[in-house]
Each structure stands twice: as structure tokens, then as C-alpha cells.
Amino acid sequence: SQATNVMEALEAQSKVMLIDEDTSATNFMIRDGRMQKLIAPEKEPITPFSNKVKPLYDDYNVSTILIVGGSG
């Protein structure tokens, strides 16, 4: 899973994570506002990666490059 890949990258002391949004699970990347209102944070089984990007940099000095594609 993507969460496992992040943990392995941290264990390997990687300093940069390259993530392709197109091939990422949506519920891993973000949690939309409506779902945040429906499910209390303490009952949420998945912490979105978007909530972890800054702490990864601040606490572990790990940068994230997110590739976002779009058309139209």
C-alpha cells in the first residue's frame, strides 16, 4: 500500500518522496470537507497524506514532490 511505501521510504532515510497523484488512492491523498464533517477525526481510519506532508518535512526533513496531471 502507499502508506507502507511511505514508511519504507522513511526507514531507508529517503530525503525526497515522488508521488504521482494520478496513480494514488484518493482516500490516501486527501479527505474532502464533507467527509470531515461526517466522520470525527478520532474515528477516521486513514490520516490523509496531505495532513502529513508538512510534518514529514518539519520532523524528518523529507521533501515531497507531488506530480499532478490534468487535461482539458
DRENMIKE-189277 format. One record per atom (N, C-alpha, C, CB): residue number from 1; atom name; x, y, z. Coordinates in steps of 0.001 Angstrom, whole numbers. Atoms other than C-alpha are relative to their C-alpha. Glycine has a CB too. Example, Ala and Ser with C-alpha at 12.3 -4.5 7.8 and 13.67 -1.06 7.14 Angstrom:
BEGIN
num 1	atome N	u 890	v -1190	w 0 $
num 1	atome CA	u 12300	v -4500	w 7800 $
num 1	atome C	u 900	v 1200	w 0 $
num 1	atome CB	u -992	v 27	w 1246 $
num 2	atome N	u -820	v -1190	w -60 $
num 2	atome CA	u 13670	v -1060	w 7140 $
num 2	atome C	u -770	v 1090	w 730 $
num 2	atome CB	u 414	v 462	w -1415 $
***
This chain:
BEGIN
num 1	atome N	u 829	v -1187	w 0 $
num 1	atome CA	u 0	v 0	w 0 $
num 1	atome C	u 873	v 1250	w 0 $
num 1	atome CB	u -943	v -2	w 1208 $
num 2	atome N	u -756	v -1258	w 14 $
num 2	atome CA	u 1027	v 3626	w -294 $
num 2	atome C	u 512	v 360	w 1386 $
num 2	atome CB	u -866	v 1134	w -540 $
num 3	atome N	u -456	v -290	w -1363 $
num 3	atome CA	u 1213	v 4004	w 3475 $
num 3	atome C	u 1252	v -812	w 321 $
num 3	atome CB	u -1117	v -304	w 1028 $
num 4	atome N	u -1181	v 843	w -203 $
num 4	atome CA	u 3670	v 1099	w 3570 $
num 4	atome C	u 1189	v 561	w -752 $
num 4	atome CB	u -276	v -1441	w -450 $
num 5	atome N	u -1092	v -593	w 780 $
num 5	atome CA	u 5735	v 2717	w 825 $
num 5	atome C	u 580	v 1226	w 697 $
num 5	atome CB	u -490	v 381	w -1399 $
num 6	atome N	u -476	v -1179	w -729 $
num 6	atome CA	u 5943	v 5940	w 2849 $
num 6	atome C	u 840	v -441	w 1193 $
num 6	atome CB	u -1190	v 882	w 467 $
num 7	atome N	u -749	v 496	w -1162 $
num 7	atome CA	u 7049	v 4013	w 5950 $
num 7	atome C	u 1358	v -569	w -418 $
num 7	atome CB	u -815	v -1076	w 742 $
num 8	atome N	u -1264	v 563	w 478 $
num 8	atome CA	u 9694	v 2129	w 3961 $
num 8	atome C	u 962	v 1098	w -436 $
num 8	atome CB	u -251	v -966	w -1160 $
num 9	atome N	u -853	v -1123	w 414 $
num 9	atome CA	u 10992	v 5384	w 2480 $
num 9	atome C	u 603	v 689	w 1218 $
num 9	atome CB	u -806	v 1017	w -842 $
num 10	atome N	u -513	v -611	w -1229 $
num 10	atome CA	u 11324	v 6840	w 5979 $
num 10	atome C	u 1055	v -888	w 657 $
num 10	atome CB	u -1150	v 269	w 984 $
num 11	atome N	u -974	v 930	w -575 $
num 11	atome CA	u 13099	v 3714	w 7244 $
num 11	atome C	u 1306	v 0	w -777 $
num 11	atome CB	u -574	v -1409	w 39 $
num 12	atome N	u -1196	v -41	w 852 $
num 12	atome CA	u 15505	v 3953	w 4301 $
num 12	atome C	u 672	v 1373	w 36 $
num 12	atome CB	u -368	v -360	w -1445 $
num 13	atome N	u -517	v -1360	w -169 $
num 13	atome CA	u 16146	v 7591	w 5298 $
num 13	atome C	u 6	v 799	w -1308 $
num 13	atome CB	u 1407	v -55	w 567 $
num 14	atome N	u 164	v -795	w 1218 $
num 14	atome CA	u 14957	v 8955	w 1959 $
num 14	atome C	u -233	v 1449	w 381 $
num 14	atome CB	u -1173	v -534	w -867 $
num 15	atome N	u 186	v -1426	w -255 $
num 15	atome CA	u 15005	v 12734	w 1763 $
num 15	atome C	u -1025	v 626	w -939 $
num 15	atome CB	u 1322	v 726	w -131 $
num 16	atome N	u 1004	v -498	w 943 $
num 16	atome CA	u 12528	v 13095	w -1122 $
num 16	atome C	u -962	v -1135	w -331 $
num 16	atome CB	u 668	v 562	w -1299 $
num 17	atome N	u 1007	v 946	w 471 $
num 17	atome CA	u 9272	v 11332	w -1954 $
num 17	atome C	u -627	v 578	w -1254 $
num 17	atome CB	u -1082	v -285	w 1094 $
num 18	atome N	u 600	v -380	w 1276 $
num 18	atome CA	u 7995	v 11493	w -5512 $
num 18	atome C	u -1305	v -780	w -123 $
num 18	atome CB	u 972	v -291	w -1220 $
num 19	atome N	u 1311	v 645	w 12 $
num 19	atome CA	u 4259	v 10779	w -5688 $
num 19	atome C	u -782	v 461	w -1215 $
num 19	atome CB	u -782	v 307	w 1297 $
num 20	atome N	u 837	v -283	w 1164 $
num 20	atome CA	u 2100	v 10558	w -8803 $
num 20	atome C	u -1455	v -32	w 449 $
num 20	atome CB	u 258	v -1029	w -1159 $
num 21	atome N	u 1388	v -118	w -451 $
num 21	atome CA	u -1370	v 11789	w -7872 $
num 21	atome C	u -935	v -856	w -841 $
num 21	atome CB	u -450	v 1455	w -45 $
num 22	atome N	u 855	v 743	w 926 $
num 22	atome CA	u -2840	v 10033	w -10897 $
num 22	atome C	u -145	v -1467	w 388 $
num 22	atome CB	u 552	v 100	w -1404 $
num 23	atome N	u 33	v 1416	w -362 $
num 23	atome CA	u -1980	v 6581	w -9550 $
num 23	atome C	u -154	v -200	w 1508 $
num 23	atome CB	u 1267	v -693	w -485 $
num 24	atome N	u 159	v 74	w -1453 $
num 24	atome CA	u -2597	v 7368	w -5872 $
num 24	atome C	u -1462	v -193	w 380 $
num 24	atome CB	u 553	v 1265	w 665 $
num 25	atome N	u 1358	v 173	w -524 $
num 25	atome CA	u -5629	v 6311	w -3873 $
num 25	atome C	u -493	v 1343	w 537 $
num 25	atome CB	u -41	v -1098	w 1118 $
num 26	atome N	u 542	v -1299	w -411 $
num 26	atome CA	u -7837	v 9352	w -3340 $
num 26	atome C	u -114	v 111	w 1510 $
num 26	atome CB	u -1364	v 228	w -634 $
num 27	atome N	u 175	v -83	w -1455 $
num 27	atome CA	u -8626	v 8485	w 277 $
num 27	atome C	u 1331	v 13	w 745 $
num 27	atome CB	u -845	v -1166	w 489 $
num 28	atome N	u -1328	v -120	w -605 $
num 28	atome CA	u -4880	v 8213	w 960 $
num 28	atome C	u 512	v 1430	w -113 $
num 28	atome CB	u 989	v -972	w -666 $
num 29	atome N	u -549	v -1333	w 267 $
num 29	atome CA	u -4140	v 11633	w -509 $
num 29	atome C	u -736	v 1113	w 751 $
num 29	atome CB	u -47	v 281	w -1484 $
num 30	atome N	u 778	v -1103	w -585 $
num 30	atome CA	u -6978	v 13835	w 802 $
num 30	atome C	u -1259	v -528	w 681 $
num 30	atome CB	u -380	v 1032	w -1084 $
num 31	atome N	u 1322	v 270	w -565 $
num 31	atome CA	u -10171	v 13885	w 2825 $
num 31	atome C	u -820	v 1249	w -274 $
num 31	atome CB	u 59	v -349	w 1561 $
num 32	atome N	u 767	v -1193	w 360 $
num 32	atome CA	u -12829	v 16179	w 1420 $
num 32	atome C	u -806	v 531	w 1191 $
num 32	atome CB	u -939	v -310	w -1171 $
num 33	atome N	u 674	v -701	w -1086 $
num 33	atome CA	u -14705	v 18662	w 3597 $
num 33	atome C	u -1271	v -671	w 483 $
num 33	atome CB	u -317	v 1376	w -427 $
num 34	atome N	u 1249	v 659	w -394 $
num 34	atome CA	u -17989	v 16771	w 3551 $
num 34	atome C	u 267	v -1223	w 866 $
num 34	atome CB	u -803	v -403	w -1237 $
num 35	atome N	u -333	v 1188	w -781 $
num 35	atome CA	u -16393	v 13577	w 4795 $
num 35	atome C	u 558	v 387	w 1367 $
num 35	atome CB	u 1010	v -873	w -756 $
num 36	atome N	u -524	v -464	w -1288 $
num 36	atome CA	u -14567	v 15522	w 7508 $
num 36	atome C	u -1136	v 360	w 946 $
num 36	atome CB	u 926	v 1212	w -196 $
num 37	atome N	u 1155	v -350	w -829 $
num 37	atome CA	u -17947	v 16761	w 8728 $
num 37	atome C	u -773	v -1246	w 448 $
num 37	atome CB	u -932	v 944	w -766 $
num 38	atome N	u 740	v 1223	w -316 $
num 38	atome CA	u -19465	v 13254	w 8654 $
num 38	atome C	u 729	v -900	w 995 $
num 38	atome CB	u -272	v -772	w -1265 $
num 39	atome N	u -784	v 926	w -818 $
num 39	atome CA	u -16632	v 11378	w 10358 $
num 39	atome C	u 937	v 792	w 906 $
num 39	atome CB	u 807	v -986	w -893 $
num 40	atome N	u -858	v -690	w -971 $
num 40	atome CA	u -14972	v 12672	w 13518 $
num 40	atome C	u 1453	v -438	w -196 $
num 40	atome CB	u -466	v -293	w 1461 $
num 41	atome N	u -1414	v 331	w 220 $
num 41	atome CA	u -11144	v 12815	w 13282 $
num 41	atome C	u 471	v -1233	w 773 $
num 41	atome CB	u 855	v 1176	w 382 $
num 42	atome N	u -441	v 1154	w -793 $
num 42	atome CA	u -10709	v 10253	w 16071 $
num 42	atome C	u -574	v -1327	w -497 $
num 42	atome CB	u -386	v 199	w 1446 $
num 43	atome N	u 584	v 1217	w 570 $
num 43	atome CA	u -12906	v 7779	w 14149 $
num 43	atome C	u 465	v -252	w -1429 $
num 43	atome CB	u -1512	v 85	w 33 $
num 44	atome N	u -507	v 118	w 1372 $
num 44	atome CA	u -11158	v 8320	w 10806 $
num 44	atome C	u 1116	v -1047	w -29 $
num 44	atome CB	u 518	v 1383	w -531 $
num 45	atome N	u -1025	v 1047	w 26 $
num 45	atome CA	u -9186	v 5153	w 9959 $
num 45	atome C	u 1259	v 373	w -798 $
num 45	atome CB	u -592	v -1252	w -574 $
num 46	atome N	u -1130	v -374	w 856 $
num 46	atome CA	u -6907	v 6891	w 7436 $
num 46	atome C	u 328	v 1469	w 223 $
num 46	atome CB	u -318	v -272	w -1502 $
num 47	atome N	u -450	v -1390	w -63 $
num 47	atome CA	u -4861	v 10032	w 8008 $
num 47	atome C	u 473	v 371	w -1396 $
num 47	atome CB	u 1144	v 204	w 1076 $
num 48	atome N	u -389	v -354	w 1367 $
num 48	atome CA	u -4642	v 11713	w 4587 $
num 48	atome C	u 1448	v 479	w -78 $
num 48	atome CB	u -927	v 1079	w -544 $
num 49	atome N	u -1389	v -398	w 205 $
num 49	atome CA	u -1142	v 12207	w 3224 $
num 49	atome C	u 137	v 1516	w -2 $
num 49	atome CB	u 534	v -578	w -1310 $
num 50	atome N	u -54	v -1470	w 27 $
num 50	atome CA	u -1964	v 15890	w 2697 $
num 50	atome C	u 145	v 579	w 1411 $
num 50	atome CB	u -1266	v 568	w -672 $
num 51	atome N	u -171	v -440	w -1390 $
num 51	atome CA	u -2100	v 16181	w 6514 $
num 51	atome C	u 1390	v -310	w 538 $
num 51	atome CB	u -1043	v -654	w 886 $
num 52	atome N	u -1308	v 444	w -489 $
num 52	atome CA	u 1348	v 14591	w 6834 $
num 52	atome C	u 1178	v 629	w -734 $
num 52	atome CB	u 94	v -1488	w -111 $
num 53	atome N	u -1105	v -549	w 801 $
num 53	atome CA	u 3383	v 16455	w 4191 $
num 53	atome C	u 855	v 964	w 816 $
num 53	atome CB	u -545	v 713	w -1244 $
num 54	atome N	u -780	v -984	w -773 $
num 54	atome CA	u 4402	v 19373	w 6422 $
num 54	atome C	u 711	v -641	w 1186 $
num 54	atome CB	u -910	v 1124	w 497 $
num 55	atome N	u -728	v 662	w -1087 $
num 55	atome CA	u 5172	v 17227	w 9498 $
num 55	atome C	u 1166	v -874	w -489 $
num 55	atome CB	u -959	v -850	w 803 $
num 56	atome N	u -1115	v 791	w 541 $
num 56	atome CA	u 7303	v 14927	w 7306 $
num 56	atome C	u 1212	v 886	w -255 $
num 56	atome CB	u -419	v -711	w -1303 $
num 57	atome N	u -1107	v -924	w 255 $
num 57	atome CA	u 9367	v 17927	w 6291 $
num 57	atome C	u 544	v 573	w 1313 $
num 57	atome CB	u -457	v 1142	w -932 $
num 58	atome N	u -421	v -631	w -1258 $
num 58	atome CA	u 9431	v 19602	w 9713 $
num 58	atome C	u 721	v -976	w 929 $
num 58	atome CB	u -1209	v 587	w 716 $
num 59	atome N	u -538	v 961	w -970 $
num 59	atome CA	u 10168	v 16453	w 11731 $
num 59	atome C	u 1131	v -865	w -548 $
num 59	atome CB	u -1103	v -889	w 487 $
num 60	atome N	u -963	v 943	w 570 $
num 60	atome CA	u 12216	v 14338	w 9302 $
num 60	atome C	u 812	v 573	w -1152 $
num 60	atome CB	u -716	v -1224	w -468 $
num 61	atome N	u -691	v -646	w 1120 $
num 61	atome CA	u 13457	v 16815	w 6675 $
num 61	atome C	u -189	v -773	w -1313 $
num 61	atome CB	u 1494	v 132	w 315 $
num 62	atome N	u 338	v 747	w 1214 $
num 62	atome CA	u 11726	v 14759	w 3968 $
num 62	atome C	u -896	v 881	w -868 $
num 62	atome CB	u -708	v -1364	w 343 $
num 63	atome N	u 776	v -804	w 949 $
num 63	atome CA	u 10520	v 16732	w 951 $
num 63	atome C	u -926	v -901	w -805 $
num 63	atome CB	u 934	v 797	w -945 $
num 64	atome N	u 946	v 732	w 835 $
num 64	atome CA	u 7566	v 15670	w -1175 $
num 64	atome C	u -185	v 754	w -1305 $
num 64	atome CB	u -1359	v -195	w 724 $
num 65	atome N	u 320	v -543	w 1319 $
num 65	atome CA	u 7196	v 16243	w -4895 $
num 65	atome C	u -1233	v -753	w -471 $
num 65	atome CB	u 1214	v -145	w -1024 $
num 66	atome N	u 1263	v 594	w 420 $
num 66	atome CA	u 3625	v 15627	w -5996 $
num 66	atome C	u -242	v 348	w -1457 $
num 66	atome CB	u -1176	v 487	w 889 $
num 67	atome N	u 252	v -183	w 1428 $
num 67	atome CA	u 3034	v 15135	w -9708 $
num 67	atome C	u -1513	v -32	w -208 $
num 67	atome CB	u 722	v -1107	w -863 $
num 68	atome N	u 1438	v -113	w 223 $
num 68	atome CA	u -454	v 16292	w -10679 $
num 68	atome C	u -238	v 208	w -1483 $
num 68	atome CB	u -617	v 1163	w 834 $
num 69	atome N	u 313	v -122	w 1417 $
num 69	atome CA	u -1782	v 15736	w -14155 $
num 69	atome C	u -1394	v 567	w -174 $
num 69	atome CB	u 120	v -1358	w -706 $
num 70	atome N	u 1324	v -524	w 295 $
num 70	atome CA	u -4723	v 17378	w -15752 $
num 70	atome C	u -126	v 204	w -1497 $
num 70	atome CB	u -262	v 1321	w 761 $
num 71	atome N	u 229	v -277	w 1414 $
num 71	atome CA	u -6286	v 17761	w -19128 $
num 71	atome C	u -1335	v 704	w -134 $
num 71	atome CB	u 34	v -1306	w -854 $
num 72	atome N	u 1251	v -667	w 281 $
num 72	atome CA	u -8971	v 19902	w -20598 $
num 72	atome C	u -38	v 1331	w 587 $
num 72	atome CB	u -1137	v -775	w 478 $
***
